[in-house]
Amino acid sequence: MRNIFDYKDNLHVMDHIPAILKWGSLNGPKPDVSILMPVYNHPHFFKIALETALNQDYNGVYEIIVLDNNQDDD
């Protein structure tokens, strides 16, 4: 019987999918906070969510990681 807290790494099955850094630098300061945004279709909702994340009053170093699971450019 599996425990809900068992760790299983499934990311290796996605090694063939390219990761593209659109903005920023890998040489910058390490973020204190990461905001992860999985998106699929609905660019209007993504825009609202991204604006909300950018308008937070947090002053530390943060990153926004967008996981786009759609092949369309929108």
C-alpha positions in Angstrom: 0.0 0.0 0.0 1.4 3.4 -1.0 1.6 6.2 1.4 0.3 9.6 0.0 3.7 11.1 1.0 5.8 8.6 -1.0 8.0 10.4 -3.4 8.1 9.3 -7.1 10.1 11.3 -9.7 8.1 11.3 -12.9 9.9 14.2 -14.5 12.4 12.0 -16.3 9.7 11.0 -18.8 9.7 14.6 -20.0 13.5 15.0 -20.6 12.8 15.3 -24.4 10.6 18.5 -23.9 12.7 21.7 -24.3 12.7 24.3 -21.5 13.0 27.8 -22.8 14.1 30.8 -20.6 12.1 33.7 -22.1 13.3 36.5 -19.7 15.8 36.8 -17.0 19.2 35.1 -16.4 20.4 31.9 -14.9 23.3 33.9 -13.3 21.0 36.2 -11.2 20.2 36.0 -7.5 18.4 32.8 -6.3 14.7 33.5 -5.7 13.2 33.4 -2.2 9.8 32.6 -3.7 8.7 30.7 -6.8 5.3 31.2 -8.3 4.3 28.2 -10.5 1.6 28.8 -13.1 0.5 25.7 -15.1 -1.5 27.0 -18.1 -3.5 25.4 -20.9 -5.6 27.5 -23.3 -7.6 30.4 -21.8 -5.0 33.2 -22.4 -7.4 35.7 -20.9 -7.2 33.8 -17.5 -3.5 33.5 -17.7 -3.1 37.3 -18.3 -5.2 37.9 -15.2 -3.2 35.4 -13.1 0.1 36.8 -14.3 -1.0 40.4 -13.6 -2.1 39.3 -10.1 1.3 37.7 -9.4 3.2 40.7 -10.7 1.1 43.2 -8.6 1.9 41.5 -5.2 3.6 43.8 -2.7 6.4 41.3 -2.0 9.8 43.1 -2.2 12.1 40.0 -2.2 13.6 38.1 -5.1 11.0 35.9 -6.8 10.5 34.0 -10.0 7.5 33.1 -12.0 7.6 29.8 -13.8 5.0 29.2 -16.5 4.3 25.6 -17.5 2.6 25.9 -20.9 1.0 22.6 -21.9 -0.5 23.9 -25.1 1.0 23.9 -28.6 -0.8 27.1 -29.8 1.1 30.3 -29.7 -1.7 32.1 -27.7 
